[in-house]
Amino acid sequence: MEKINMVLKRTEKVCEIFVGLGLFDFLAEDLKKRPLGRRLGIITDTRVETVLGNRLHKRLIRAGIKTDVIAIDPGEDSKQWKTVQWIFERLIALGFDRKSALIALGGGVLGDVTGFVASLYMRSIPYAQVPTTLLAQVDSCLGGKTGIDLPQGKNLLGTFYQPSRVYVDTSILGTLPYEEIQNGLAEVIKTAVVRDRGLFQLLENRHDAIVDEKRDALEEVVARCCRIKSDVVMADERDTGLRRILNFGHTVGHAIEAYTNYRVPHGMAVSMGMAAEAVLSTRMKMLQPEEKQRVLQLLKRYDLPALIPASYDTEKLIGIMHSDKKAEDGRIAVVLPKTIGDAMIMQSVPTLLIEEVIKEVQG
Ligand SMILES: NC(=O)c1ccc[n+]([C@@H]2O[C@H](COP(=O)([O-])OP(=O)(O)OC[C@H]3O[C@@H](n4cnc5c(N)ncnc54)[C@H](O)[C@@H]3O)[C@@H](O)[C@H]2O)c1
């Protein structure tokens, strides 16, 4: 097991991150020895409750910790105010007070919703993250971005509120459908391209050990991603500078998600976005053509799309990019890899060039 301490300067808070295999026993003992609250509420979804929630609940009860489970419906549709209100009401009915704490058990949706609830309930109570999807383990469980969607768009309501602890156990990914693994792998590849050449090589060389049934190499992959995300968040907790580097593939990717009304899963959209943004970087004389080729090859190796469907209307995609909440004054910022393992944020990339590149990667 590896322990990473994420020290947050602004609040002088430390978020402890544990990465390992079979952490449920450790987690229960740890929460017994060093309680986060007098009692715990596991917030999960009904699917994760069946595959993992009941098991975790029993371990915590066995460790002598008073614990309740609150399960919401699985999926993005639960990221709304109605759900949050319902959880508040359940917590009140169960008698949760300011000395209580929460555990987010699930994917990114559960992490975002639980963090949001924890940041508001009784003017904030502590929480821990136990991420159960690959995407949540390598990305969303770290960094304290919480939130819900509004009818007008995703993640429009939220807070920055750091979890006190994060327990990342790659052995609990066994029940995760392959498409959810792929969603996470897109974020893993993104992390490697912008920050870790060694991880990129590991992904190239150990494909089978990462995706086969045993997934021997997955723990190392996840641990590396957690270290990188932790470093980036420590440098820029509020997402005003360096943290934006993690948006590689996301300028085009978010536009594809919105264009298709979120029918294209996040990882697939980010993968198409990475292909387009890698090509863009080469067009802007930054990423060497051979390195761009390696990025495109790696996406294909992991069954991720490196082409944007020809039927997508480029002008509409560009229009969405201009209106994205991350576009400042309508200027489109894009993360461009300089080389594999290093990237920069380019503010205000010419619209015409992006349009040309999207057309180039359509097929
Ligand atoms: N806060 C952040 O920094 C951040 C970063 C990236 C994404 N996000 C958010 O994350 C969300 C997406 O998260 P996600 O991709 O994890 O999706 P998700 O949370 O919807 O989970 C996907 C599905 O997998 C199921 N599942 C979860 N763990 C399982 C397991 N171990 N076995 C079987 N099934 C399991 C869930 O029930 C769900 O149906 C989006 O809402 C996005 O906005 C947040």
The ligand as a MOL file (V3000), in Angstrom:
LIG
                    3D

  0  0  0     0  0            999 V3000
M  V30 BEGIN CTAB
M  V30 COUNTS 44 48 0 0 0
M  V30 BEGIN ATOM
M  V30 1 N -14.8330 16.2160 -9.3250 0
M  V30 2 C -13.9950 16.0280 -10.3230 0
M  V30 3 O -12.8340 16.4780 -10.2840 0
M  V30 4 C -14.4440 15.2420 -11.5110 0
M  V30 5 C -13.5140 14.8750 -12.5030 0
M  V30 6 C -13.9560 14.0870 -13.5760 0
M  V30 7 C -15.2850 13.6870 -13.6430 0
M  V30 8 N -16.1560 14.0750 -12.6680 0 CHG=1
M  V30 9 C -17.5650 13.6380 -12.7110 0
M  V30 10 O -17.5870 12.2360 -12.6050 0
M  V30 11 C -18.8170 11.7630 -13.1610 0
M  V30 12 C -18.5480 10.5040 -13.9470 0
M  V30 13 O -18.0310 9.5420 -13.0700 0
M  V30 14 P -17.9200 7.9860 -13.4670 0
M  V30 15 O -17.4100 7.8770 -14.8420 0
M  V30 16 O -17.2110 7.3210 -12.3750 0 CHG=-1
M  V30 17 O -19.4450 7.5460 -13.5810 0
M  V30 18 P -20.5310 7.0870 -12.4900 0
M  V30 19 O -20.2350 7.6260 -11.1720 0
M  V30 20 O -21.8540 7.4120 -13.1010 0
M  V30 21 O -20.3550 5.5040 -12.4940 0
M  V30 22 C -20.5910 4.7940 -13.6740 0
M  V30 23 C -21.4510 3.5500 -13.4350 0
M  V30 24 O -20.6570 2.5310 -12.8580 0
M  V30 25 C -21.3470 1.9300 -11.7530 0
M  V30 26 N -20.2980 1.4640 -10.8510 0
M  V30 27 C -19.4650 2.2270 -10.1030 0
M  V30 28 N -18.5510 1.4630 -9.5040 0
M  V30 29 C -18.8140 0.1790 -9.8450 0
M  V30 30 C -18.2010 -1.0730 -9.5500 0
M  V30 31 N -17.0820 -1.1570 -8.8320 0
M  V30 32 N -18.7570 -2.1760 -10.0880 0
M  V30 33 C -19.8450 -2.1030 -10.8860 0
M  V30 34 N -20.4570 -0.9520 -11.2210 0
M  V30 35 C -19.9410 0.1700 -10.6970 0
M  V30 36 C -22.2180 3.0300 -11.2220 0
M  V30 37 O -23.3250 2.5130 -10.5350 0
M  V30 38 C -22.6220 3.7650 -12.4930 0
M  V30 39 O -23.7480 3.1460 -13.0610 0
M  V30 40 C -19.3840 12.9000 -13.9870 0
M  V30 41 O -20.5100 13.4020 -13.3340 0
M  V30 42 C -18.2610 13.9340 -14.0030 0
M  V30 43 O -18.7560 15.2610 -14.0590 0
M  V30 44 C -15.7560 14.8210 -11.6110 0
M  V30 END ATOM
M  V30 BEGIN BOND
M  V30 1 1 1 2
M  V30 2 2 2 3
M  V30 3 1 2 4
M  V30 4 1 4 5
M  V30 5 2 4 44
M  V30 6 2 5 6
M  V30 7 1 6 7
M  V30 8 2 7 8
M  V30 9 1 8 9
M  V30 10 1 8 44
M  V30 11 1 9 10
M  V30 12 1 9 42
M  V30 13 1 10 11
M  V30 14 1 11 12
M  V30 15 1 11 40
M  V30 16 1 12 13
M  V30 17 1 13 14
M  V30 18 2 14 15
M  V30 19 1 14 16
M  V30 20 1 14 17
M  V30 21 1 17 18
M  V30 22 2 18 19
M  V30 23 1 18 20
M  V30 24 1 18 21
M  V30 25 1 21 22
M  V30 26 1 22 23
M  V30 27 1 23 24
M  V30 28 1 23 38
M  V30 29 1 24 25
M  V30 30 1 25 26
M  V30 31 1 25 36
M  V30 32 1 26 27
M  V30 33 1 26 35
M  V30 34 2 27 28
M  V30 35 1 28 29
M  V30 36 1 29 30
M  V30 37 2 29 35
M  V30 38 1 30 31
M  V30 39 2 30 32
M  V30 40 1 32 33
M  V30 41 2 33 34
M  V30 42 1 34 35
M  V30 43 1 36 37
M  V30 44 1 36 38
M  V30 45 1 38 39
M  V30 46 1 40 41
M  V30 47 1 40 42
M  V30 48 1 42 43
M  V30 END BOND
M  V30 END CTAB
M  END
